[in-house]
Amino acid sequence: MRIRILWPGKTKNRAWRALQDLYFERIRQLEPCELLETKEARGLKEKQVERIKEIEARGLEKYLRDEYIICLSEEGEQISSSDFAKLLGRLTALPRPVTFIVGGFAGLAPRILQRAALVLSLSRMTFSHELSRVALLEQIYRALTIKKGIHYAK
């Protein structure tokens, strides 16, 4: 299985970036993984949410092909870590990569969400997009350790 992770822009907070890099490197030790930081909408005001989503959607779409897409959204389905590990185990059999997409602070455009085979929520609570990136990477790493029978602290 090849894992791809896409999100608009770079993680600016150094503490989140350090954790992001830590989990990304751990994932890469277990499975081939690629992290793509796409075009981020800049210079727009927060109330221009739809315009921001549109710009970021175009940046994400440049990297989407025929993969199994999982988007993160607060409206998505919530599953346990063990169910997530089982899901990744089933996706291993697919000949195409698994692509996770995390939106920017404004979220994802509806057309990106519609392309997803699965829309997941990390929690009923709202997290910043940078914290969501770290949480997703940690959960991917946790799922891979469960799948491979490697001990990882709870």
URURDA-V853988 format. One record per backbone hydrogen bond with DSSP energy under -0.5 kcal/mol. NH is the residue of the N-H (numbers start at 1). CO is the residue of the C=O. If there is no record, write none. Layout:
nh=NH co=CO
nh=NH co=CO
This chain:
nh=3 co=32
nh=4 co=98
nh=5 co=34
nh=6 co=100
nh=7 co=36
nh=8 co=102
nh=9 co=38
nh=12 co=10
nh=17 co=13
nh=18 co=14
nh=19 co=15
nh=20 co=16
nh=21 co=17
nh=22 co=18
nh=23 co=19
nh=24 co=20
nh=25 co=21
nh=26 co=22
nh=27 co=23
nh=28 co=24
nh=29 co=25
nh=30 co=26
nh=30 co=27
nh=31 co=27
nh=32 co=1
nh=34 co=3
nh=36 co=5
nh=36 co=34
nh=37 co=35
nh=38 co=7
nh=38 co=36
nh=48 co=45
nh=52 co=48
nh=53 co=49
nh=54 co=50
nh=55 co=51
nh=56 co=52
nh=57 co=53
nh=58 co=54
nh=59 co=55
nh=60 co=56
nh=61 co=57
nh=62 co=58
nh=63 co=60
nh=64 co=61
nh=67 co=65
nh=68 co=97
nh=69 co=67
nh=70 co=99
nh=71 co=118
nh=72 co=101
nh=73 co=120
nh=76 co=73
nh=77 co=119
nh=84 co=80
nh=85 co=81
nh=86 co=82
nh=87 co=83
nh=88 co=84
nh=89 co=85
nh=90 co=86
nh=91 co=87
nh=92 co=88
nh=93 co=90
nh=94 co=91
nh=98 co=2
nh=99 co=68
nh=99 co=97
nh=100 co=4
nh=100 co=98
nh=101 co=70
nh=102 co=6
nh=104 co=107
nh=107 co=104
nh=112 co=109
nh=113 co=109
nh=114 co=110
nh=115 co=111
nh=115 co=112
nh=116 co=112
nh=116 co=113
nh=117 co=69
nh=118 co=69
nh=120 co=71
nh=120 co=118
nh=121 co=77
nh=132 co=128
nh=133 co=129
nh=134 co=130
nh=135 co=131
nh=136 co=132
nh=137 co=133
nh=138 co=134
nh=139 co=135
nh=140 co=136
nh=141 co=137
nh=142 co=138
nh=143 co=139
nh=144 co=140
nh=145 co=141
nh=146 co=142
nh=147 co=143
nh=148 co=144
nh=149 co=145
nh=149 co=146
nh=150 co=145
